[in-house]
Amino acid sequence: MRSMPSPRLIWFRQDLRLADNPALAAAGDGPILPVYVLDEAAAGRWAPGGAARWWLHHSLAALGEALAARGAPLLLARGRAETVIPALADAVGADEVMAGRLYDPWARERDARVAEALGAAGRRLTLLPSALLHDPAELRSGSGKPYAVYGPFAKALRARGEPPAPLPAPDRLRGVPHPAGGEALAALRLLPQPPEPDWAAEFGTLWTPGEAGAAARLARFLAGPVRSYAEGRNLPAIEGSSGLSPHLHWGEVSPRQVWQAVRAALPEGLDAAWPFLSELVWRDFSYHLLWHRPELPEAPLKPRFADFPWDPDAALLRAWQRGRTGYPIVDAGMRQLWRLGWMHNRVRMIAASLLVKQLQQPWQDGAAWFWDTLVDADLAANSASWQWVAGSGTDAAPYFRIFNPVLQGEKFDPEGRYVRRFLPELARLPDRWLHHPWDAPEAVLQEAGVALDRDYPRPVVTPEAGRQRALAALATLRGRAEAS
Ligand SMILES: Cc1cc2nc3c(=O)[nH]c(=O)nc-3n(C[C@H](O)[C@H](O)[C@H](O)COP(=O)(O)OP(=O)(O)OC[C@H]3O[C@@H](n4cnc5c(N)ncnc54)[C@H](O)[C@@H]3O)c2cc1C
């Protein structure tokens, strides 16, 4: 009689998909136990925020169904992975645990502990790259150092040639019976729990978490917006970008699947696809920074920003969070974020810039709010983007570039469709005044049914005072640069 091969544990984390999943592919037709472990203690303050937990719930439901339909139901567990994973491996007699590699500092430390615990019992953890286009540890500049600037990084990545073809999804899987210790999805309590209000009520109108939802979103992008992406991506009133960020974050689609699909949709050549592909490269670059500079989420990469004269003010921060700054393009963005768990990239830049420049609030406070409210909250992309806006990143917008939210609004939402959608209280204001209602004559405001202060706030900091604040902070930075 042939002996049964030892089963493998397939440990799902941020690769919640069946296609292009190297761990699943490596298991072939051997017996497997697919597992997800909610390990909030290991992640600490970087455990998924509220909106991301909503996404995770639905994504796990979709993954569970897809796995069960192929013959290997998903086991859900919670607790410290270094305890749970070895115990499950022991229970089913698995010699090997396979998973997609993660890059967040806390996850690296946690995975090292899991590998050690497994090793002590004669088992092993195999981590396979599947979340990025490149391995951040591998790509180095000519001088052997990690890249600090996007341009040369992108050039190097492009020079390596196109990513390999994605792996197909397995048709059938051979699941082993579940050992004890599994939990029902509801028991993970990932959704808003009463008496908390259901702030995610509208999320489902925009999002379908899971691999099938990711494929549908990609198909929709390829059917239209991809062709005019270079211009369309800047206009928040239209669906000009892919909307793939939460799907990519949770690994419901891999970047190489997206790369290949976009290349196939634009057969003119790599340059035609580059405006979009270069955003996937920005994603990789953020991970490259996080891998080599694990302090990225907490501390400025440029040392002279270490004691920047921030002026923390709880009321200002709250006005920004609630979409009550008095700057319509910013407030529309912040309300989009609250209602739908996502904000358009252009508006993220404008809103973040107002917070750190004119309002002088620490970028970490803005990043923390995004962490809790974005369905695509991603430690690498969020931290790198906030440092980019604040000017403290290695490859950042210079601090003296102060976005004017009125001009930005007029340029990128000229007909005010975006502002009117998320700020219905301003809907009847004529275009001319929409991005700066405080300048509108009283008769115009009355006609539009807007009473400033009652229906919509005046700016928390006037444009001129905000600019002066930002410039004063810049002067102290310059002083420091000269002194050092
Ligand atoms: C202050 C600030 C915070 C941000 N926080 C996050 C975050 O937590 N998670 C996140 O995924 N993106 C973040 N971004 C980047 C960007 O805004 C989003 O990735 C983008 O808006 C997602 O929409 P999309 O999928 O339609 O993007 P598309 O324009 O279709 O881009 C395709 C993909 O490229 C990646 N990408 C695009 N822009 C960037 C970028 N600047 N940096 C890294 N990757 C990028 C995303 O994975 C995105 O899905 C942030 C940007 C700013 C300015």
The ligand as an SDF file (V2000), in Angstrom:
LIG
                    3D

 53 58  0  0  0  0  0  0  0  0999 V2000
   -1.9260   60.5100    1.5620 C   0  0  0  0  0  0  0  0  0  0  0  0
   -2.0870   59.2740    0.7160 C   0  0  0  0  0  0  0  0  0  0  0  0
   -2.3420   58.0380    1.3280 C   0  0  0  0  0  0  0  0  0  0  0  0
   -2.4570   56.8830    0.5580 C   0  0  0  0  0  0  0  0  0  0  0  0
   -2.7260   55.6720    1.1890 N   0  0  0  0  0  0  0  0  0  0  0  0
   -2.8190   54.5400    0.4500 C   0  0  0  0  0  0  0  0  0  0  0  0
   -3.0920   53.2850    1.0660 C   0  0  0  0  0  0  0  0  0  0  0  0
   -3.2130   53.1660    2.2920 O   0  0  0  0  0  0  0  0  0  0  0  0
   -3.2170   52.1910    0.2680 N   0  0  0  0  0  0  0  0  0  0  0  0
   -3.0570   52.2630   -1.0820 C   0  0  0  0  0  0  0  0  0  0  0  0
   -3.1710   51.2350   -1.7600 O   0  0  0  0  0  0  0  0  0  0  0  0
   -2.7750   53.4260   -1.6870 N   0  0  0  0  0  0  0  0  0  0  0  0
   -2.6570   54.5710   -0.9730 C   0  0  0  0  0  0  0  0  0  0  0  0
   -2.4080   55.7620   -1.6020 N   0  0  0  0  0  0  0  0  0  0  0  0
   -2.0780   55.7500   -3.0440 C   0  0  0  0  0  0  0  0  0  0  0  0
   -3.2610   55.9680   -3.9990 C   0  0  0  0  0  0  0  0  0  0  0  0
   -4.0160   57.0730   -3.6040 O   0  0  0  0  0  0  0  0  0  0  0  0
   -4.1770   54.7480   -4.1070 C   0  0  0  0  0  0  0  0  0  0  0  0
   -3.4260   53.5910   -4.3360 O   0  0  0  0  0  0  0  0  0  0  0  0
   -5.1580   54.9330   -5.2820 C   0  0  0  0  0  0  0  0  0  0  0  0
   -5.9420   56.0850   -5.0840 O   0  0  0  0  0  0  0  0  0  0  0  0
   -6.0450   53.7120   -5.3680 C   0  0  0  0  0  0  0  0  0  0  0  0
   -6.9830   53.8780   -6.3760 O   0  0  0  0  0  0  0  0  0  0  0  0
   -6.9180   52.9820   -7.6950 P   0  0  0  0  0  0  0  0  0  0  0  0
   -6.8370   51.5450   -7.3130 O   0  0  0  0  0  0  0  0  0  0  0  0
   -8.0450   53.3900   -8.5500 O   0  0  0  0  0  0  0  0  0  0  0  0
   -5.5300   53.4280   -8.2920 O   0  0  0  0  0  0  0  0  0  0  0  0
   -4.9550   53.3500   -9.7830 P   0  0  0  0  0  0  0  0  0  0  0  0
   -4.6630   54.7220  -10.2190 O   0  0  0  0  0  0  0  0  0  0  0  0
   -5.8270   52.5220  -10.6440 O   0  0  0  0  0  0  0  0  0  0  0  0
   -3.5460   52.6320   -9.5660 O   0  0  0  0  0  0  0  0  0  0  0  0
   -3.3680   51.2090   -9.6780 C   0  0  0  0  0  0  0  0  0  0  0  0
   -2.7500   50.6740   -8.4120 C   0  0  0  0  0  0  0  0  0  0  0  0
   -1.4380   51.2050   -8.2160 O   0  0  0  0  0  0  0  0  0  0  0  0
   -1.1880   51.3560   -6.8320 C   0  0  0  0  0  0  0  0  0  0  0  0
   -0.9090   52.7810   -6.5650 N   0  0  0  0  0  0  0  0  0  0  0  0
   -1.4380   53.8560   -7.1850 C   0  0  0  0  0  0  0  0  0  0  0  0
   -0.9110   54.9970   -6.7040 N   0  0  0  0  0  0  0  0  0  0  0  0
   -0.0280   54.6320   -5.7550 C   0  0  0  0  0  0  0  0  0  0  0  0
    0.8480   55.3590   -4.8890 C   0  0  0  0  0  0  0  0  0  0  0  0
    0.9420   56.6980   -4.9320 N   0  0  0  0  0  0  0  0  0  0  0  0
    1.6180   54.6700   -4.0140 N   0  0  0  0  0  0  0  0  0  0  0  0
    1.5550   53.3160   -3.9660 C   0  0  0  0  0  0  0  0  0  0  0  0
    0.7570   52.5770   -4.7610 N   0  0  0  0  0  0  0  0  0  0  0  0
   -0.0290   53.2270   -5.6460 C   0  0  0  0  0  0  0  0  0  0  0  0
   -2.4450   50.9030   -6.0970 C   0  0  0  0  0  0  0  0  0  0  0  0
   -2.2620   49.5610   -5.6890 O   0  0  0  0  0  0  0  0  0  0  0  0
   -3.5070   51.0300   -7.1570 C   0  0  0  0  0  0  0  0  0  0  0  0
   -4.5940   50.1570   -6.9670 O   0  0  0  0  0  0  0  0  0  0  0  0
   -2.2990   56.9490   -0.8490 C   0  0  0  0  0  0  0  0  0  0  0  0
   -2.0520   58.1890   -1.4440 C   0  0  0  0  0  0  0  0  0  0  0  0
   -1.9670   59.3330   -0.6790 C   0  0  0  0  0  0  0  0  0  0  0  0
   -1.6920   60.6480   -1.3450 C   0  0  0  0  0  0  0  0  0  0  0  0
  1  2  1  0
  2  3  1  0
  2 52  2  0
  3  4  2  0
  4  5  1  0
  4 50  1  0
  5  6  2  0
  6  7  1  0
  6 13  1  0
  7  8  2  0
  7  9  1  0
  9 10  1  0
 10 11  2  0
 10 12  1  0
 12 13  2  0
 13 14  1  0
 14 15  1  0
 14 50  1  0
 15 16  1  0
 16 17  1  0
 16 18  1  0
 18 19  1  0
 18 20  1  0
 20 21  1  0
 20 22  1  0
 22 23  1  0
 23 24  1  0
 24 25  2  0
 24 26  1  0
 24 27  1  0
 27 28  1  0
 28 29  2  0
 28 30  1  0
 28 31  1  0
 31 32  1  0
 32 33  1  0
 33 34  1  0
 33 48  1  0
 34 35  1  0
 35 36  1  0
 35 46  1  0
 36 37  1  0
 36 45  1  0
 37 38  2  0
 38 39  1  0
 39 40  1  0
 39 45  2  0
 40 41  1  0
 40 42  2  0
 42 43  1  0
 43 44  2  0
 44 45  1  0
 46 47  1  0
 46 48  1  0
 48 49  1  0
 50 51  2  0
 51 52  1  0
 52 53  1  0
M  END
$$$$
